[in-house]
C-alpha cells in the first residue's frame, strides 16, 4: 500500500465519519474517533454490501457514500452495545 493511498483512506474515512456523526445526531467520537469509525465503517460496508449484492460504483464520491453507510451502521451497533 502506498503512502498516497493511506492518506486518501484517512481523508475519506474522516469525511465519512464526520457525516455519519452528523446523521446519527451526537453519536460521534471526535475528530480521531470519527476517522477511525469512517475507516472501519468502510471496511464493514465492504464486507456487507457484496454479500447483499449492492454495488455503489467507483470514484471518490461513491467511496465516501460507501464508507458513510458503513460508519452509520457501525455507530448504530456501538449505540446498541452502549445501551446494554
Secondary structure as UniProt FT lines:
FT   HELIX           3..23
FT   TURN            24..25
FT   HELIX           30..52
FT   HELIX           60..83
//
